[in-house]
Amino acid sequence: MLRLVNIFDTDIGKAKIKKLYRYSFPLGERVPFFLLKAKARKRLADFYILCDDDLFAGMLYQVYDRDIVYLFYIAIEPSLRGRGYGSGLLQLAKAKNAGRRMILSIEALEKDSGNYEERVKRKRFYLKNEFQENHLITREGNVTYEMLCYGGNVSYEEYGKLIQGFLGTFLYRKFYRKIKGV
């Protein structure tokens, strides 16, 4: 049975979760792992692992503010990709966050990027799972992202408030800025 389990309520080793996190997200896109755990302990975020019975299948890290949930990090174990676990994780996230608007960011579709086809495939996956274009493009660090939403659009101001509340004013000003809303 597929389920989300809080990382603080499981015996699955933190090293395994950290390994998936490091494998799935480039260094420039990662918040330090210790900070993710600290924010989750303070209830500023939720940090879940995806389990299929006793099998560790993936992870979900989400940040929230009022009726908005930002699916910050989503990852599936490499050996399990393409088997429906990503769609299952999204269905569980939708159920857990019923009545809230959900957003996530994907790398913008830039044709000159080294992983353009992967980006197209990722966007297609989220659209197939009922996420929609939110028409916001952001620049975070050195990466340009497109925002997708579920359950209603989220404005840049709402997104900014959510991220600023999570990171604090200094880190927010250093790494997040709006490029455009289309």
N, C-alpha and C positions, 0 to 999 in steps of 0.2 A: 504494500500500500504506500502510495506517494504522500509525503507529508513534509511540512516545514518545521524544524526544531530549532529553538533558540540555541546559539552556540554555548551559552553558559549552562544549558540543561542537557548536555550530551557528553558521552565518553569519547567521542571521536576526537582524535588528537588535533590540537591547534596547528601542529606542523603540517598536517595533511591539508587543512583549510588554507593555510598561508601559502603552501606550495601551489595550490590551484589558483589563488589570487595572483601570485607572482607570474605564473605561466600565462594567465588569461589577459592581463592588463600590462601594457608597456610602462616602464618606470615613470615616464612623464605624465601618465594618467592615473597614477596610484597615490592615494593618501597613505601616509605611513600606517602600517598594520596596527601598531600599538595605539594610534589615535582612533582608528575605527573601533577597536575594542573599548577604549576609554569612553568614547561618545555613546556607545551602546550601553555600557554600564550605567551611565548617567541618564539613560532613557531619552537621549536626543536622537536616537536611531534604533533600528532593529537589525540584528545580525543573525541570519538564519542559515542553516544548512538544509539541503534538500536530501531526504532519505527515501529510498525505496525499500521498505522493510528495514533491514540492517545495512543496506548498501549506501555508502556515501556517494551521492550523484551530483551535487553541485552546491552553490551558495547564492544567497540573496542578501544584499545590504540595502536597506531603505531608510530614508530620512523623511520626516514629515513635519507639517505645520498646518494646523487646523484641518481643513478638508482636502489638503494636497499631500500626496505621497510621491516622492522622487525615488524611483528604482535606480539607485546610484551604481551598484555593481551586481551584475548577474553573470554567473559562470556555471558551465556544466563540465564535468570531468571529460577530458579529451576522448577517452575510450568509449564514452557513452553518448557522444554527440550523434545526432541524426536518428535517435531512437524515441523521440517524443518527450524527452525529459525537459527541454526548454519550454515547450508548449505547456506541459504539466506544471512547471514552476510558475509560469505566468497565470494559469488558471487558479492556482492556489493563492497567488498574490492578489488577484482580483477578488476572490472570496474573502480573504483576510481583510481587505481594504474596501469592502462593499460600501457604496455611498460616497466614496471619496474620489476625487480626480487623481489620476496617476500620470506621471510623466517619466520619460527616460531620454537619455541623449545617446545618439549614435554618431560616429565619425561622419562628417559631411561627405557627400558624394563628389569628390574632387578627382576628375579624370586623370590627373598627373600623379596621384598618390600611388605608392607601391602596392597597395592592396585594394585597388578599386573594385574588383570583382567580389572580394570578400565583403566590402561595404554594401554593395548592391544586394548581395545575398542576405546580409543581416537586416537591411531595411525591409526587404521582401518578407522575411520571417516575421518581423513585428507587425507589419501591415496585415499579414495573414492571420495573426493572433489578435486582431481587432484594435490595434493601436492606429492612430491617424496622425497625419502631418499636423503640426501645431503652428507651422510657419514662423518659427523662431530659429535663428542661427546665433550661436554664442561662441565666444573664444575663451577658452579656459587654459591658462598656461600657453603652450604652443600649439594647441589642438583646436580645430574648428569643428563644432558639433551642430547637428540638426536635432531639434527636440520633437519627440513624438508623444502623443497623449492618448489617454483612455478615459472615458467618462466626462469629457468636456475639456475645452482649451484652458491653458494656464498662461497668464500674461507674464511678460519678462519681469515685471515688478514683483509679482507673486513668487516667481521662481527665485529671484534675487533675494527676497526677504527670507525664504526658506533656507537657501544656501548660507546667507550671512548669519542666520540664527544658529546654523550647524557649525560653521567654521569660525565665527567671530569676525569682527570688522576688519582687523589687520589682514588676515589671510584672504578674506573675501576681496578686499581692494587690490591685493597683490595678484590674484590669479583669475578673477572673474570679471568679464566685461561683455557688454552687448555689442554684437557686430551689426545685426539688423533683424528686424521683424518684417516678414514679407506677407 
